[in-house]
Amino acid sequence: MANSAAGTLGETLRDARVGLSVSLRELAKKLGLAPSYLSDIENDRRVPSEDVLQKLATELELKFDDLMARAGRVGDEAERYMKRHPTVGLLFRQISEQRLRDEDLEKVRLYVDRLAKKRGS
């Protein structure tokens, strides 16, 4: 699965589509979307739903989690979890306020993975 290292959601999607030599109209037709809607997404004028992001990820051979992050979405399940555990929101705000670098964020992510493995998740 290809993913561009940097860029907006729209740039990532456009780069992947062009890389696969698929026209905007072809992709829109495959996904059952209006070409104008897809153009708006690629130009970062609209943020698609979780379902549309999943379809785009599959069709363009991209990682769904990466597209969700670039769209600023956490997903329905994560939103429900944050509402049940307010400390999650606090943690997110602290990370945001500290403007952690990518390498620091990766360390946090790996730490969470280790915790999950210890708990058997």
The first five atom37 places (N, CA, C, CB, O) and aatype in JSON, in Angstrom:
{
  "aatype": [12, 0, 2, 15, 0, 0, 7, 16, 10, 7, 6, 16, 10, 1, 3, 0, 1, 19, 7, 10, 15, 19, 15, 10, 1, 6, 10, 0, 11, 11, 10, 7, 10, 0, 14, 15, 18, 10, 15, 3, 9, 6, 2, 3, 1, 1, 19, 14, 15, 6, 3, 19, 10, 5, 11, 10, 0, 16, 6, 10, 6, 10, 11, 13, 3, 3, 10, 12, 0, 1, 0, 7, 1, 19, 7, 3, 6, 0, 6, 1, 18, 12, 11, 1, 8, 14, 16, 19, 7, 10, 10, 13, 1, 5, 9, 15, 6, 5, 1, 10, 1, 3, 6, 3, 10, 6, 11, 19, 1, 10, 18, 19, 3, 1, 10, 0, 11, 11, 1, 7, 15],
  "atom_mask": [
    [1, 1, 1, 1, 1],
    [1, 1, 1, 1, 1],
    [1, 1, 1, 1, 1],
    [1, 1, 1, 1, 1],
    [1, 1, 1, 1, 1],
    [1, 1, 1, 1, 1],
    [1, 1, 1, 0, 1],
    [1, 1, 1, 1, 1],
    [1, 1, 1, 1, 1],
    [1, 1, 1, 0, 1],
    [1, 1, 1, 1, 1],
    [1, 1, 1, 1, 1],
    [1, 1, 1, 1, 1],
    [1, 1, 1, 1, 1],
    [1, 1, 1, 1, 1],
    [1, 1, 1, 1, 1],
    [1, 1, 1, 1, 1],
    [1, 1, 1, 1, 1],
    [1, 1, 1, 0, 1],
    [1, 1, 1, 1, 1],
    [1, 1, 1, 1, 1],
    [1, 1, 1, 1, 1],
    [1, 1, 1, 1, 1],
    [1, 1, 1, 1, 1],
    [1, 1, 1, 1, 1],
    [1, 1, 1, 1, 1],
    [1, 1, 1, 1, 1],
    [1, 1, 1, 1, 1],
    [1, 1, 1, 1, 1],
    [1, 1, 1, 1, 1],
    [1, 1, 1, 1, 1],
    [1, 1, 1, 0, 1],
    [1, 1, 1, 1, 1],
    [1, 1, 1, 1, 1],
    [1, 1, 1, 1, 1],
    [1, 1, 1, 1, 1],
    [1, 1, 1, 1, 1],
    [1, 1, 1, 1, 1],
    [1, 1, 1, 1, 1],
    [1, 1, 1, 1, 1],
    [1, 1, 1, 1, 1],
    [1, 1, 1, 1, 1],
    [1, 1, 1, 1, 1],
    [1, 1, 1, 1, 1],
    [1, 1, 1, 1, 1],
    [1, 1, 1, 1, 1],
    [1, 1, 1, 1, 1],
    [1, 1, 1, 1, 1],
    [1, 1, 1, 1, 1],
    [1, 1, 1, 1, 1],
    [1, 1, 1, 1, 1],
    [1, 1, 1, 1, 1],
    [1, 1, 1, 1, 1],
    [1, 1, 1, 1, 1],
    [1, 1, 1, 1, 1],
    [1, 1, 1, 1, 1],
    [1, 1, 1, 1, 1],
    [1, 1, 1, 1, 1],
    [1, 1, 1, 1, 1],
    [1, 1, 1, 1, 1],
    [1, 1, 1, 1, 1],
    [1, 1, 1, 1, 1],
    [1, 1, 1, 1, 1],
    [1, 1, 1, 1, 1],
    [1, 1, 1, 1, 1],
    [1, 1, 1, 1, 1],
    [1, 1, 1, 1, 1],
    [1, 1, 1, 1, 1],
    [1, 1, 1, 1, 1],
    [1, 1, 1, 1, 1],
    [1, 1, 1, 1, 1],
    [1, 1, 1, 0, 1],
    [1, 1, 1, 1, 1],
    [1, 1, 1, 1, 1],
    [1, 1, 1, 0, 1],
    [1, 1, 1, 1, 1],
    [1, 1, 1, 1, 1],
    [1, 1, 1, 1, 1],
    [1, 1, 1, 1, 1],
    [1, 1, 1, 1, 1],
    [1, 1, 1, 1, 1],
    [1, 1, 1, 1, 1],
    [1, 1, 1, 1, 1],
    [1, 1, 1, 1, 1],
    [1, 1, 1, 1, 1],
    [1, 1, 1, 1, 1],
    [1, 1, 1, 1, 1],
    [1, 1, 1, 1, 1],
    [1, 1, 1, 0, 1],
    [1, 1, 1, 1, 1],
    [1, 1, 1, 1, 1],
    [1, 1, 1, 1, 1],
    [1, 1, 1, 1, 1],
    [1, 1, 1, 1, 1],
    [1, 1, 1, 1, 1],
    [1, 1, 1, 1, 1],
    [1, 1, 1, 1, 1],
    [1, 1, 1, 1, 1],
    [1, 1, 1, 1, 1],
    [1, 1, 1, 1, 1],
    [1, 1, 1, 1, 1],
    [1, 1, 1, 1, 1],
    [1, 1, 1, 1, 1],
    [1, 1, 1, 1, 1],
    [1, 1, 1, 1, 1],
    [1, 1, 1, 1, 1],
    [1, 1, 1, 1, 1],
    [1, 1, 1, 1, 1],
    [1, 1, 1, 1, 1],
    [1, 1, 1, 1, 1],
    [1, 1, 1, 1, 1],
    [1, 1, 1, 1, 1],
    [1, 1, 1, 1, 1],
    [1, 1, 1, 1, 1],
    [1, 1, 1, 1, 1],
    [1, 1, 1, 1, 1],
    [1, 1, 1, 1, 1],
    [1, 1, 1, 1, 1],
    [1, 1, 1, 1, 1],
    [1, 1, 1, 0, 1],
    [1, 1, 1, 1, 1]
  ],
  "atom_positions": [
    [[0.83, -1.18, 0.0], [0.0, 0.0, 0.0], [0.87, 1.24, 0.0], [-0.95, 0.0, 1.2], [1.77, 1.38, 0.83]],
    [[0.62, 2.11, -0.92], [1.39, 3.34, -1.02], [0.8, 4.39, -0.11], [1.44, 3.84, -2.47], [-0.41, 4.42, 0.11]],
    [[1.65, 5.24, 0.4], [1.22, 6.41, 1.16], [2.27, 7.49, 0.99], [1.02, 6.08, 2.67], [3.47, 7.21, 1.08]],
    [[1.84, 8.71, 0.74], [2.81, 9.79, 0.68], [3.15, 10.19, 2.1], [2.27, 10.99, -0.13], [2.29, 10.18, 2.99]],
    [[4.41, 10.54, 2.32], [4.88, 10.84, 3.66], [4.26, 12.11, 4.22], [6.39, 10.96, 3.67], [3.96, 12.19, 5.41]],
    [[4.07, 13.1, 3.36], [3.53, 14.37, 3.83], [2.45, 14.82, 2.86], [4.64, 15.45, 3.97], [2.32, 14.3, 1.76]],
    [[1.71, 15.77, 3.29], [0.68, 16.32, 2.41], [-0.68, 16.23, 3.03], [0.0, 0.0, 0.0], [-0.91, 15.49, 3.99]],
    [[-1.59, 16.99, 2.45], [-2.96, 17.0, 2.92], [-3.68, 15.74, 2.45], [-3.7, 18.26, 2.44], [-3.14, 14.96, 1.66]],
    [[-4.88, 15.57, 2.93], [-5.7, 14.45, 2.48], [-5.88, 14.53, 0.97], [-7.08, 14.46, 3.18], [-5.68, 13.54, 0.26]],
    [[-6.26, 15.7, 0.47], [-6.5, 15.86, -0.96], [-5.26, 15.58, -1.79], [0.0, 0.0, 0.0], [-5.34, 14.91, -2.82]],
    [[-4.11, 16.08, -1.36], [-2.86, 15.84, -2.09], [-2.52, 14.35, -2.11], [-1.71, 16.63, -1.45], [-2.09, 13.81, -3.13]],
    [[-2.73, 13.7, -0.99], [-2.44, 12.26, -0.88], [-3.33, 11.47, -1.84], [-2.64, 11.77, 0.56], [-2.85, 10.57, -2.53]],
    [[-4.61, 11.8, -1.86], [-5.55, 11.09, -2.73], [-5.23, 11.35, -4.21], [-6.99, 11.52, -2.43], [-5.21, 10.42, -5.01]],
    [[-4.99, 12.61, -4.55], [-4.68, 12.95, -5.95], [-3.39, 12.26, -6.4], [-4.55, 14.48, -6.12], [-3.34, 11.68, -7.49]],
    [[-2.36, 12.31, -5.56], [-1.09, 11.66, -5.91], [-1.28, 10.16, -6.15], [-0.04, 11.89, -4.79], [-0.72, 9.6, -7.09]],
    [[-2.06, 9.52, -5.3], [-2.31, 8.08, -5.44], [-3.1, 7.8, -6.71], [-3.06, 7.54, -4.22], [-2.78, 6.86, -7.44]],
    [[-4.13, 8.59, -6.96], [-4.96, 8.39, -8.16], [-4.14, 8.56, -9.42], [-6.14, 9.36, -8.16], [-4.2, 7.73, -10.33]],
    [[-3.37, 9.64, -9.49], [-2.53, 9.89, -10.66], [-1.48, 8.8, -10.8], [-1.86, 11.29, -10.56], [-1.18, 8.35, -11.91]],
    [[-0.92, 8.38, -9.68], [0.07, 7.3, -9.7], [-0.48, 5.99, -10.25], [0.0, 0.0, 0.0], [0.27, 5.19, -10.81]],
    [[-1.76, 5.78, -10.1], [-2.41, 4.57, -10.62], [-2.99, 4.8, -12.02], [-3.51, 4.12, -9.68], [-3.64, 3.92, -12.58]],
    [[-2.76, 5.99, -12.57], [-3.26, 6.37, -13.9], [-4.78, 6.23, -14.02], [-2.59, 5.52, -14.97], [-5.29, 5.7, -15.01]],
    [[-5.47, 6.7, -12.99], [-6.93, 6.67, -12.98], [-7.43, 8.11, -13.04], [-7.48, 5.93, -11.7], [-6.97, 8.96, -12.27]],
    [[-8.34, 8.38, -13.94], [-8.88, 9.74, -14.05], [-9.85, 10.01, -12.9], [-9.59, 9.96, -15.41], [-10.37, 9.09, -12.27]],
    [[-10.07, 11.28, -12.65], [-11.02, 11.68, -11.61], [-12.4, 11.11, -11.9], [-11.08, 13.21, -11.49], [-13.07, 10.6, -11.0]],
    [[-12.82, 11.19, -13.16], [-14.15, 10.68, -13.53], [-14.24, 9.17, -13.38], [-14.47, 11.08, -14.97], [-15.26, 8.65, -12.94]],
    [[-13.17, 8.46, -13.75], [-13.17, 6.99, -13.59], [-13.32, 6.6, -12.13], [-11.87, 6.38, -14.17], [-14.13, 5.73, -11.79]],
    [[-12.55, 7.26, -11.27], [-12.6, 6.93, -9.85], [-13.97, 7.27, -9.28], [-11.51, 7.68, -9.08], [-14.54, 6.49, -8.51]],
    [[-14.49, 8.42, -9.64], [-15.81, 8.82, -9.15], [-16.86, 7.79, -9.55], [-16.2, 10.22, -9.69], [-17.71, 7.42, -8.74]],
    [[-16.8, 7.34, -10.79], [-17.77, 6.34, -11.27], [-17.64, 5.03, -10.49], [-17.58, 6.08, -12.78], [-18.64, 4.45, -10.09]],
    [[-16.39, 4.56, -10.28], [-16.17, 3.32, -9.53], [-16.74, 3.4, -8.12], [-14.67, 3.0, -9.47], [-17.24, 2.41, -7.58]],
    [[-16.65, 4.59, -7.53], [-17.08, 4.76, -6.14], [-18.53, 5.21, -6.01], [-16.18, 5.74, -5.46], [-19.07, 5.29, -4.91]],
    [[-19.16, 5.51, -7.14], [-20.53, 5.99, -7.11], [-20.64, 7.4, -6.55], [0.0, 0.0, 0.0], [-21.62, 7.74, -5.89]],
    [[-19.64, 8.22, -6.83], [-19.61, 9.6, -6.35], [-19.66, 10.55, -7.53], [-18.36, 9.86, -5.49], [-19.32, 10.17, -8.66]],
    [[-20.07, 11.76, -7.29], [-20.04, 12.79, -8.33], [-18.59, 13.24, -8.52], [-20.97, 14.01, -7.97], [-17.88, 13.43, -7.53]],
    [[-18.14, 13.41, -9.76], [-16.77, 13.89, -9.98], [-16.5, 15.22, -9.28], [-16.51, 14.04, -11.47], [-15.39, 15.45, -8.8]],
    [[-17.5, 16.08, -9.21], [-17.31, 17.38, -8.53], [-17.05, 17.19, -7.03], [-18.55, 18.28, -8.74], [-16.25, 17.92, -6.44]],
    [[-17.72, 16.21, -6.43], [-17.51, 15.92, -5.01], [-16.08, 15.41, -4.79], [-18.54, 14.87, -4.49], [-15.39, 15.86, -3.87]],
    [[-15.66, 14.49, -5.64], [-14.3, 13.96, -5.53], [-13.27, 15.06, -5.76], [-14.1, 12.81, -6.54], [-12.24, 15.1, -5.08]],
    [[-13.54, 15.95, -6.7], [-12.65, 17.09, -6.94], [-12.56, 17.97, -5.69], [-13.14, 17.91, -8.15], [-11.48, 18.42, -5.32]],
    [[-13.7, 18.21, -5.05], [-13.7, 19.0, -3.81], [-12.84, 18.34, -2.73], [-15.13, 19.19, -3.3], [-12.13, 19.03, -2.0]],
    [[-12.91, 17.02, -2.63], [-12.09, 16.3, -1.65], [-10.61, 16.47, -2.0], [-12.48, 14.79, -1.62], [-9.81, 16.78, -1.12]],
    [[-10.26, 16.27, -3.26], [-8.86, 16.37, -3.67], [-8.31, 17.8, -3.51], [-8.71, 15.93, -5.12], [-7.11, 17.99, -3.35]],
    [[-9.2, 18.77, -3.56], [-8.77, 20.17, -3.38], [-8.97, 20.65, -1.95], [-9.54, 21.07, -4.33], [-8.91, 21.85, -1.67]],
    [[-9.19, 19.71, -1.04], [-9.33, 19.98, 0.39], [-10.43, 20.98, 0.71], [-8.02, 20.5, 0.94], [-10.32, 21.77, 1.66]],
    [[-11.49, 20.95, -0.08], [-12.65, 21.79, 0.2], [-13.73, 21.02, 0.96], [-13.23, 22.34, -1.09], [-14.65, 21.62, 1.53]],
    [[-13.63, 19.69, 0.98], [-14.59, 18.85, 1.69], [-13.85, 17.72, 2.39], [-15.66, 18.27, 0.72], [-12.79, 17.28, 1.95]],
    [[-14.42, 17.28, 3.5], [-13.89, 16.13, 4.22], [-14.91, 15.01, 4.08], [-13.6, 16.47, 5.74], [-16.05, 15.14, 4.53]],
    [[-14.51, 13.9, 3.47], [-15.46, 12.81, 3.25], [-15.78, 12.04, 4.52], [-14.93, 11.86, 2.2], [-15.06, 12.12, 5.52]],
    [[-16.87, 11.31, 4.45], [-17.28, 10.45, 5.57], [-16.29, 9.3, 5.73], [-18.72, 9.91, 5.36], [-15.46, 9.03, 4.86]],
    [[-16.42, 8.63, 6.85], [-15.59, 7.46, 7.14], [-15.78, 6.39, 6.05], [-15.92, 6.88, 8.54], [-14.81, 5.76, 5.63]],
    [[-17.02, 6.18, 5.61], [-17.3, 5.18, 4.58], [-16.61, 5.53, 3.26], [-18.81, 5.06, 4.35], [-16.03, 4.65, 2.62]],
    [[-16.66, 6.79, 2.87], [-16.02, 7.21, 1.62], [-14.51, 7.07, 1.74], [-16.4, 8.68, 1.27], [-13.85, 6.66, 0.79]],
    [[-13.95, 7.41, 2.91], [-12.52, 7.24, 3.11], [-12.11, 5.78, 2.97], [-12.1, 7.79, 4.48], [-11.06, 5.47, 2.41]],
    [[-12.94, 4.88, 3.49], [-12.64, 3.45, 3.38], [-12.62, 3.01, 1.92], [-13.67, 2.61, 4.18], [-11.73, 2.28, 1.49]],
    [[-13.61, 3.47, 1.16], [-13.67, 3.12, -0.27], [-12.47, 3.69, -1.02], [-14.98, 3.64, -0.9], [-11.89, 3.01, -1.87]],
    [[-12.1, 4.93, -0.71], [-10.95, 5.54, -1.36], [-9.67, 4.79, -1.02], [-10.83, 7.02, -0.96], [-8.82, 4.56, -1.88]],
    [[-9.52, 4.42, 0.24], [-8.33, 3.68, 0.67], [-8.21, 2.37, -0.11], [-8.37, 3.4, 2.18], [-7.14, 2.03, -0.61]],
    [[-9.3, 1.65, -0.22], [-9.3, 0.37, -0.93], [-8.98, 0.58, -2.41], [-10.65, -0.34, -0.78], [-8.11, -0.11, -2.96]],
    [[-9.66, 1.5, -3.03], [-9.51, 1.71, -4.48], [-8.13, 2.26, -4.84], [-10.59, 2.66, -4.97], [-7.59, 1.93, -5.89]],
    [[-7.57, 3.1, -3.98], [-6.29, 3.75, -4.28], [-5.1, 3.08, -3.6], [-6.34, 5.2, -3.89], [-3.98, 3.58, -3.66]],
    [[-5.37, 1.95, -2.94], [-4.32, 1.17, -2.28], [-3.57, 2.0, -1.24], [-3.32, 0.64, -3.32], [-2.34, 2.0, -1.18]],
    [[-4.34, 2.7, -0.41], [-3.8, 3.52, 0.66], [-4.23, 2.96, 2.01], [-4.24, 4.99, 0.51], [-5.16, 2.16, 2.08]],
    [[-3.56, 3.38, 3.06], [-3.91, 2.94, 4.4], [-5.08, 3.78, 4.92], [-2.7, 3.05, 5.36], [-5.02, 5.0, 4.95]],
    [[-6.14, 3.09, 5.31], [-7.34, 3.74, 5.83], [-7.02, 4.62, 7.03], [-8.38, 2.7, 6.2], [-7.49, 5.75, 7.1]],
    [[-6.24, 4.11, 7.98], [-5.91, 4.88, 9.18], [-5.19, 6.18, 8.84], [-5.05, 4.05, 10.13], [-5.41, 7.2, 9.48]],
    [[-4.33, 6.14, 7.83], [-3.62, 7.34, 7.4], [-4.61, 8.36, 6.83], [-2.54, 6.99, 6.36], [-4.52, 9.55, 7.14]],
    [[-5.54, 7.89, 6.0], [-6.53, 8.81, 5.43], [-7.42, 9.4, 6.52], [-7.38, 8.08, 4.39], [-7.75, 10.58, 6.48]],
    [[-7.8, 8.59, 7.48], [-8.63, 9.1, 8.58], [-7.88, 10.2, 9.33], [-9.01, 7.94, 9.56], [-8.45, 11.23, 9.67]],
    [[-6.61, 9.98, 9.59], [-5.81, 10.97, 10.31], [-5.69, 12.26, 9.5], [-4.42, 10.41, 10.64], [-5.82, 13.35, 10.04]],
    [[-5.42, 12.12, 8.19], [-5.29, 13.31, 7.35], [-6.61, 14.06, 7.24], [-4.8, 12.91, 5.95], [-6.62, 15.28, 7.03]],
    [[-7.71, 13.35, 7.38], [-9.04, 13.99, 7.33], [-9.43, 14.6, 8.68], [-10.1, 12.96, 6.91], [-10.44, 15.29, 8.78]],
    [[-8.62, 14.35, 9.7], [-8.94, 14.87, 11.03], [-10.05, 14.1, 11.7], [0.0, 0.0, 0.0], [-10.73, 14.62, 12.59]],
    [[-10.25, 12.85, 11.28], [-11.3, 12.01, 11.85], [-10.67, 10.94, 12.74], [-12.16, 11.34, 10.73], [-9.58, 10.45, 12.46]],
    [[-11.36, 10.62, 13.8], [-10.87, 9.55, 14.67], [-11.71, 8.29, 14.55], [-10.86, 10.02, 16.11], [-11.28, 7.22, 14.96]],
    [[-12.89, 8.42, 14.0], [-13.76, 7.25, 13.84], [-14.81, 7.19, 14.93], [0.0, 0.0, 0.0], [-14.62, 7.7, 16.03]],
    [[-15.92, 6.57, 14.6], [-17.06, 6.49, 15.52], [-16.71, 5.78, 16.82], [-18.21, 5.77, 14.85], [-17.09, 6.24, 17.9]],
    [[-15.99, 4.67, 16.72], [-15.64, 3.9, 17.91], [-14.74, 4.72, 18.84], [-14.94, 2.58, 17.52], [-14.92, 4.72, 20.05]],
    [[-13.76, 5.41, 18.26], [-12.86, 6.23, 19.07], [-13.61, 7.39, 19.72], [-11.71, 6.78, 18.2], [-13.33, 7.74, 20.86]],
    [[-14.56, 7.97, 19.0], [-15.35, 9.06, 19.59], [-16.15, 8.57, 20.79], [-16.31, 9.67, 18.54], [-16.21, 9.24, 21.81]],
    [[-16.75, 7.38, 20.66], [-17.5, 6.82, 21.8], [-16.57, 6.57, 22.98], [-18.21, 5.51, 21.38], [-16.93, 6.83, 24.13]],
    [[-15.37, 6.06, 22.71], [-14.39, 5.79, 23.77], [-13.99, 7.09, 24.46], [-13.14, 5.08, 23.18], [-13.91, 7.14, 25.69]],
    [[-13.75, 8.15, 23.69], [-13.36, 9.44, 24.28], [-14.45, 10.0, 25.16], [-13.01, 10.44, 23.19], [-14.16, 10.64, 26.17]],
    [[-15.7, 9.78, 24.79], [-16.81, 10.28, 25.61], [-16.91, 9.51, 26.93], [-18.13, 10.16, 24.84], [-17.29, 10.08, 27.95]],
    [[-16.56, 8.23, 26.91], [-16.6, 7.42, 28.13], [-15.37, 7.66, 29.02], [-16.69, 5.93, 27.78], [-15.42, 7.47, 30.23]],
    [[-14.26, 8.1, 28.39], [-12.99, 8.29, 29.11], [-12.44, 9.69, 28.81], [-11.95, 7.19, 28.71], [-11.61, 9.84, 27.92]],
    [[-12.89, 10.69, 29.55], [-12.48, 12.08, 29.28], [-10.98, 12.31, 29.33], [-13.14, 12.99, 30.25], [-10.49, 13.27, 28.75]],
    [[-10.24, 11.45, 30.02], [-8.79, 11.61, 30.08], [-8.17, 11.52, 28.68], [-8.18, 10.53, 30.99], [-7.1, 12.09, 28.44]],
    [[-8.82, 10.83, 27.78], [-8.32, 10.73, 26.41], [-8.3, 12.12, 25.76], [-9.19, 9.76, 25.58], [-7.34, 12.48, 25.08]],
    [[-9.36, 12.88, 25.96], [-9.4, 14.23, 25.42], [-8.32, 15.11, 26.03], [0.0, 0.0, 0.0], [-7.71, 15.92, 25.34]],
    [[-8.1, 14.95, 27.32], [-7.05, 15.71, 28.0], [-5.68, 15.35, 27.42], [-7.07, 15.42, 29.52], [-4.86, 16.23, 27.14]],
    [[-5.46, 14.07, 27.23], [-4.18, 13.61, 26.66], [-3.98, 14.2, 25.26], [-4.14, 12.07, 26.59], [-2.89, 14.66, 24.93]],
    [[-5.02, 14.18, 24.46], [-4.93, 14.75, 23.11], [-4.61, 16.24, 23.17], [-6.24, 14.52, 22.34], [-3.76, 16.73, 22.42]],
    [[-5.29, 16.95, 24.07], [-5.02, 18.4, 24.19], [-3.59, 18.67, 24.62], [-5.99, 19.04, 25.18], [-2.95, 19.6, 24.12]],
    [[-3.07, 17.86, 25.56], [-1.69, 18.04, 26.01], [-0.71, 17.79, 24.87], [-1.39, 17.09, 27.19], [0.25, 18.54, 24.69]],
    [[-0.95, 16.74, 24.11], [-0.08, 16.45, 22.96], [-0.12, 17.62, 21.98], [-0.51, 15.14, 22.26], [0.92, 18.04, 21.47]],
    [[-1.3, 18.12, 21.72], [-1.47, 19.23, 20.79], [-0.79, 20.5, 21.3], [-2.96, 19.5, 20.55], [-0.1, 21.18, 20.55]],
    [[-0.97, 20.81, 22.57], [-0.36, 22.0, 23.15], [1.16, 21.93, 23.14], [-0.85, 22.2, 24.58], [1.84, 22.95, 22.95]],
    [[1.7, 20.74, 23.34], [3.15, 20.56, 23.34], [3.74, 20.49, 21.93], [3.52, 19.31, 24.11], [4.96, 20.55, 21.75]],
    [[2.85, 20.36, 20.95], [3.28, 20.28, 19.54], [4.4, 19.25, 19.37], [3.75, 21.67, 19.04], [5.48, 19.54, 18.85]],
    [[4.1, 18.04, 19.83], [5.09, 16.97, 19.74], [5.5, 16.72, 18.3], [4.54, 15.68, 20.36], [4.7, 16.8, 17.38]],
    [[6.77, 16.41, 18.14], [7.3, 16.09, 16.8], [6.86, 14.68, 16.41], [8.87, 16.2, 16.79], [6.44, 13.89, 17.25]],
    [[6.96, 14.4, 15.12], [6.55, 13.08, 14.62], [7.26, 11.94, 15.35], [6.82, 12.98, 13.13], [6.63, 10.94, 15.68]],
    [[8.54, 12.09, 15.59], [9.27, 11.01, 16.26], [8.78, 10.81, 17.7], [10.78, 11.3, 16.26], [8.76, 9.68, 18.19]],
    [[8.39, 11.89, 18.37], [7.84, 11.76, 19.72], [6.47, 11.1, 19.69], [7.75, 13.14, 20.4], [6.15, 10.27, 20.54]],
    [[5.66, 11.48, 18.71], [4.34, 10.86, 18.56], [4.48, 9.37, 18.27], [3.55, 11.54, 17.43], [3.7, 8.57, 18.77]],
    [[5.47, 9.0, 17.48], [5.7, 7.58, 17.19], [6.08, 6.83, 18.46], [6.8, 7.42, 16.12], [5.67, 5.69, 18.64]],
    [[6.86, 7.45, 19.34], [7.23, 6.82, 20.61], [5.97, 6.59, 21.47], [8.25, 7.7, 21.38], [5.82, 5.53, 22.08]],
    [[5.1, 7.58, 21.5], [3.84, 7.44, 22.26], [3.02, 6.3, 21.68], [3.03, 8.77, 22.23], [2.49, 5.47, 22.42]],
    [[2.91, 6.25, 20.34], [2.14, 5.2, 19.69], [2.71, 3.82, 20.01], [2.12, 5.42, 18.17], [1.96, 2.89, 20.3]],
    [[4.04, 3.69, 19.96], [4.68, 2.4, 20.27], [4.47, 2.01, 21.73], [6.18, 2.46, 19.95], [4.3, 0.84, 22.05]],
    [[4.48, 3.0, 22.61], [4.23, 2.74, 24.03], [2.81, 2.19, 24.22], [4.43, 4.02, 24.85], [2.6, 1.25, 24.98]],
    [[1.85, 2.79, 23.54], [0.46, 2.32, 23.62], [0.37, 0.89, 23.09], [-0.49, 3.26, 22.83], [-0.35, 0.07, 23.66]],
    [[1.07, 0.6, 22.01], [1.08, -0.77, 21.47], [1.62, -1.76, 22.51], [1.93, -0.83, 20.18], [1.08, -2.85, 22.67]],
    [[2.7, -1.38, 23.2], [3.29, -2.26, 24.23], [2.3, -2.47, 25.38], [4.61, -1.66, 24.77], [2.16, -3.59, 25.89]],
    [[1.62, -1.41, 25.8], [0.61, -1.56, 26.84], [-0.49, -2.51, 26.44], [0.01, -0.21, 27.19], [-0.92, -3.34, 27.24]],
    [[-0.94, -2.4, 25.2], [-2.0, -3.28, 24.71], [-1.55, -4.72, 24.7], [-2.43, -2.85, 23.3], [-2.32, -5.62, 25.04]],
    [[-0.31, -4.96, 24.31], [0.21, -6.34, 24.29], [0.31, -6.91, 25.69], [1.59, -6.39, 23.62], [0.03, -8.09, 25.89]],
    [[0.71, -6.1, 26.65], [0.8, -6.55, 28.03], [-0.57, -6.95, 28.58], [1.41, -5.45, 28.91], [-0.71, -7.91, 29.34]],
    [[-1.58, -6.2, 28.16], [-2.94, -6.46, 28.64], [-3.62, -7.56, 27.84], [-3.79, -5.19, 28.58], [-4.7, -8.02, 28.21]],
    [[-3.0, -7.99, 26.73], [-3.58, -9.04, 25.92], [-4.64, -8.54, 24.95], [0.0, 0.0, 0.0], [-5.47, -9.33, 24.49]],
    [[-4.62, -7.24, 24.63], [-5.61, -6.66, 23.71], [-5.29, -7.0, 22.28], [-5.7, -5.15, 23.87], [-6.01, -6.6, 21.37]]
  ]
}
